[in-house]
């Protein structure tokens, strides 16, 4: 009896130890995943900052100088201008024209050293040229953060009801008539972050931001068109141009053909994005969130 009792206790202790070890492993894995995501976000933000500076014709922000400048700015200037430089009792420096035209302290330097007594700003004459240049780098980094739409981190997108999203997907949205959760949408939530998945859901075309940043993009599927002349002849191809007067296409032989719409009895356009565009004015905000929540379950 005693041996059985101690044996049972030993088994329970072993089981508890294994469970604890598994829980620790799961916790560590989650922490590592979070750390990796934060590192990835930080790198994406750095790349986006540099890309924005390049597109605007400026030099990339010196991150180390900006951090040194922040450490000087916060205790010396933050009480008036705010620790983020957005202003408190003093003006907002992020949108300051003076800062915008400054280069390594050549414009703001005299103001910092001499102060503006008439506006209540003291002089900081003890600051060196290097320290003022660092403050300048910090202020330029704050301005870049505000203006850089590429670096914004969007959160809390998954707020909808996945069950309602599935009902819309298979019902009123008619999404299942073109898409399959076991075909083209299989594991789609593992391929894209929620913000990119939502964009593709609403308007599945290459993202202009991705193109500007030189990222790999998948070309959109071409729009096809079939026209029928009064004679009964039908011509099909890739749509090149369409307006109220003319239809132009590239046929299967590679010939460019153009038709006056007055001569046509049928103009059948097969645009793979038309259904998505048609849904845009019909979606309610809640339906958008519900469908996105459903797509997020496809992992």
Secondary structure, 3 states (H helix, E strand, C coil): CHHHHHHHHHHHHHHHHHHHHHHHHHHHHHHHHHHHHHHHHHHHHHHHHHHHHHHCCCCCCCHHHHHHHHHHHHHHHHHHHCCCCCCCCCCCCCCCHHHHCCCCCCCHHHHHHHCEHHHCECCCCCCCHHHHHHHHHHHHHHHHHHHCHHHCCCCCCCCCCHHHHHHHHHCCCCHHHCCCCCCCCCCHHHHCCHHHHHHHHHCCCCCHHHHHCCCCCCCCCCCEEEEEECCCCEEEEEEEEECCCEEEEEECCCCEEEEEHHHEEEEEEECCCHHHHHHHCCCCHHHHHHHHHHHCCCC
